Amino acid sequence: MDPSRTLSDTWSGSDPVTSSLVHDSPDSLKHVSVRKVVTWFKEAHQIVIEDTNVHFFDDRASNVQSFEGSGFNALQVSCASRDRNIDYGAVGLCGGTHAEVVRKSGVHICVPISDVMV
């Protein structure tokens, strides 16, 4: 990890957040940890990050959907490689690809396989 990019050289838990790097943030509450990271940047480094400039990526739809109404952007990744045996494809098999990490405004989940036209 490069502290010149993250302004952190340690990881913090989700409460309290004392770093830009957070571990063990509970599923469906990732938006709360992201809010705390944005606050940490402001309070610890006087860096103000507008909500519209925050982008979150996760392979679980529930984590992405929890960002609705937050003002942050969230995008589900690993859409092409879902584990069809776990919670109706809740988990991406290999995580996101570089191509999926894009600046896209709003909150977006993968299209369920049942909704795809063949």
Buried (B, 14 or more C-beta within 10 A) or exposed (E): EEEEEEBBEEBBEBBEBBBBBBEEBEEEEBBBBBBBBBEBBEEBEEEEEEEEEBBBBBBBBBBBBBBEEBEBBBBBBBBEBBBEEEEEBBBBEEEBEEEBEEEEEEBBBBEEEEEEEE
